[in-house]
Amino acid sequence: MSENRPPHLIHPDGVDAWLADSAVRVVTYHNTDQRSAAAILRDGVSINRSWTGSYGQGFYTASVPDPFFGEFELTAAVKLRSPMIGDAEELGPYIDRLTYRFDPVTRLLTPRVAALIRRELLSEGYDGLVVYNAGGDGTDYIIALIAESVRIVVDR
């Protein structure tokens, strides 16, 4: 293992120790485009660069890789100590209520509303979300609200 490795990268041998006190104890996958993957590997995760997802602003990973979201697959170890946890059928309506509260006119999950949802979740003490059956096909989403919760798994 390289001692000069940036803090946002982790060797596979270090994953179990990193996730030891996490609600999520397995690696997950983040699919993206080539440019974004290179930026994440170089600089780490930036929540502010994230696109608006179904559950607000955050760094989205899934229990299985999904090329629909991009051809480049990154393996991530996401340490969440106090996530909001639930099935998509429970958490979806909660996020909808927040969306309607923050934008009662159009009720759209815009980037501004997504950032407000993230801020609300953080103020409630959550550092991420674990959404079971998020894709309706058994795929779970692990969403980090704090960039420092994410380590990208690399062999170098």
C-alpha positions as CSV (number, residue, x, y, z in Angstrom):
1,M,0.0,0.0,0.0
2,S,1.2,3.4,-0.9
3,E,1.5,5.9,2.0
4,N,1.3,8.7,-0.5
5,R,-2.2,7.7,-1.6
6,P,-4.7,10.6,-1.5
7,P,-7.2,10.2,1.4
8,H,-10.2,9.7,-0.9
9,L,-8.7,6.5,-2.3
10,I,-8.5,3.2,-0.5
11,H,-6.8,-0.1,-1.2
12,P,-9.1,-3.2,-1.2
13,D,-7.2,-4.5,1.9
14,G,-8.3,-1.4,3.9
15,V,-12.1,-1.6,3.0
16,D,-13.2,-3.8,5.9
17,A,-11.4,-1.6,8.5
18,W,-12.8,1.6,6.9
19,L,-16.4,0.2,7.0
20,A,-16.1,-1.4,10.5
21,D,-18.3,1.1,12.2
22,S,-20.5,1.8,9.2
23,A,-24.2,0.9,8.7
24,V,-23.0,-0.2,5.2
25,R,-20.4,-2.9,5.3
26,V,-20.0,-3.8,1.6
27,V,-18.6,-1.9,-1.4
28,T,-21.1,-0.3,-3.8
29,Y,-20.8,1.0,-7.3
30,H,-20.9,4.4,-8.9
31,N,-21.3,4.5,-12.7
32,T,-20.5,7.8,-14.5
33,D,-18.9,9.2,-17.6
34,Q,-15.1,9.1,-18.3
35,R,-14.5,12.8,-17.4
36,S,-16.4,12.5,-14.1
37,A,-14.7,9.3,-13.2
38,A,-11.2,10.8,-13.8
39,A,-12.1,13.8,-11.7
40,I,-13.3,11.6,-8.8
41,L,-10.2,9.5,-8.9
42,R,-8.0,12.6,-9.1
43,D,-9.8,14.9,-6.6
44,G,-12.3,12.8,-4.7
45,V,-16.0,13.2,-4.4
46,S,-17.6,16.6,-4.6
47,I,-21.2,16.6,-3.5
48,N,-21.7,20.0,-5.1
49,R,-20.9,18.4,-8.5
50,S,-23.5,15.8,-8.1
51,W,-26.5,15.7,-10.4
52,T,-30.0,15.8,-8.9
53,G,-31.0,12.3,-8.0
54,S,-34.3,10.9,-6.9
55,Y,-33.5,11.5,-3.2
56,G,-31.8,14.9,-3.4
57,Q,-28.2,16.0,-3.7
58,G,-25.6,13.4,-2.8
59,F,-23.1,10.9,-4.0
60,Y,-25.1,8.0,-5.3
61,T,-23.9,4.4,-5.4
62,A,-25.8,1.2,-5.9
63,S,-25.5,-2.4,-4.7
64,V,-25.0,-3.5,-8.3
65,P,-23.2,-1.7,-11.2
66,D,-25.6,0.0,-13.6
67,P,-24.2,1.1,-17.0
68,F,-27.3,3.2,-17.5
69,F,-25.7,5.9,-15.4
70,G,-22.4,5.8,-17.2
71,E,-20.0,3.4,-18.8
72,F,-17.3,3.9,-16.2
73,E,-17.7,2.0,-13.0
74,L,-16.1,3.0,-9.7
75,T,-16.1,0.8,-6.7
76,A,-16.8,2.8,-3.5
77,A,-16.6,2.2,0.2
78,V,-19.3,4.5,1.8
79,K,-19.0,4.9,5.5
80,L,-22.4,5.9,6.9
81,R,-22.8,6.1,10.7
82,S,-26.2,7.7,10.9
83,P,-28.1,7.2,7.7
84,M,-31.8,7.4,7.0
85,I,-32.7,3.8,6.2
86,G,-35.8,2.5,4.5
87,D,-37.5,1.0,1.5
88,A,-38.0,3.1,-1.5
89,E,-41.8,3.0,-0.9
90,E,-41.2,4.7,2.5
91,L,-38.4,7.1,1.6
92,G,-39.8,8.2,-1.7
93,P,-42.9,9.9,-0.2
94,Y,-40.8,11.5,2.5
95,I,-38.5,13.1,-0.2
96,D,-41.7,14.1,-2.1
97,R,-43.0,15.9,0.9
98,L,-39.7,17.8,1.3
99,T,-39.8,18.6,-2.4
100,Y,-43.3,20.0,-2.1
101,R,-42.3,22.0,1.0
102,F,-39.3,23.6,-0.7
103,D,-41.1,24.2,-4.0
104,P,-44.8,24.3,-3.4
105,V,-45.6,25.8,-6.8
106,T,-44.0,23.5,-9.3
107,R,-43.1,20.6,-6.9
108,L,-40.1,19.8,-9.0
109,L,-36.9,18.3,-7.7
110,T,-34.6,20.9,-9.2
111,P,-30.9,21.3,-8.3
112,R,-31.9,24.0,-5.8
113,V,-34.5,21.8,-4.1
114,A,-32.1,18.9,-4.1
115,A,-29.5,21.0,-2.2
116,L,-32.2,22.1,0.2
117,I,-33.2,18.4,0.8
118,R,-29.6,17.5,1.5
119,R,-29.3,20.4,3.9
120,E,-32.5,19.3,5.7
121,L,-31.3,15.7,6.0
122,L,-28.0,16.9,7.4
123,S,-29.7,19.1,9.9
124,E,-31.8,16.1,11.1
125,G,-28.5,14.3,11.8
126,Y,-28.3,12.0,8.8
127,D,-25.0,11.5,6.9
128,G,-26.6,9.6,4.1
129,L,-29.4,7.4,3.0
130,V,-29.8,3.6,2.5
131,V,-32.7,3.0,0.1
132,Y,-33.7,-0.6,-0.2
133,N,-35.2,-1.7,-3.5
134,A,-34.6,1.8,-4.9
135,G,-34.7,0.7,-8.5
136,G,-37.8,-1.4,-8.0
137,D,-35.7,-4.4,-9.0
138,G,-34.0,-5.2,-5.7
139,T,-31.2,-2.8,-6.3
140,D,-30.3,-0.7,-3.2
141,Y,-29.0,2.8,-3.3
142,I,-26.4,4.1,-0.8
143,I,-26.2,7.9,-0.9
144,A,-23.5,9.8,0.9
145,L,-24.4,13.4,1.9
146,I,-20.8,14.1,3.0
147,A,-17.9,13.7,0.6
148,E,-15.5,12.5,3.3
149,S,-17.8,9.5,3.8
150,V,-16.6,8.1,0.5
151,R,-13.5,6.2,-0.4
152,I,-12.9,5.0,-4.0
153,V,-11.4,1.5,-4.1
154,V,-8.3,1.2,-6.2
155,D,-5.5,-1.4,-6.5
156,R,-2.7,1.1,-6.8
